[in-house]
Amino acid sequence: MTHSFSIEYRGNLEACRTEARIVRPSDEPQAALIAIVYDTAQGMVVEYFGSALKNPAAVPGLDAAVTEARAELHHYINRRGENRPKGITRPGLSLWLTERDDETVMGIPHE
């Protein structure tokens, strides 16, 4: 898909979920975040920020970036944070949330 955004996939430890953060190049870090996409039992959720907050459809390429983020999130097997392992540490939770269906964690093969 063609768009000018970067998509960062991260584990949100406080919310216990995997998120796709859609950002654009900016000199001001607070202006870079445009949207966060995540999955819940009720379906995908998109939260908009900055220039996308009032009218996301007016931001060129944003719809394509959101579509890409939604599709990619499906590869994160623990994206909803359900059935969290008991006693898992914060670093362990971070890795667990970023585990993918190709048996990698953050692009590194899981052993």
ABEGO torsion letter per residue (X at the ends): XBBABBBBBBBBAAAGBBBBBBBBBBABAAAABABBBBBBAAEBBBBBBEAAAABAAABBGAAAAAAAAAAAAAABAAAAGBGBBBGBBAAAAAAAAABBAAGBBGGBBBX
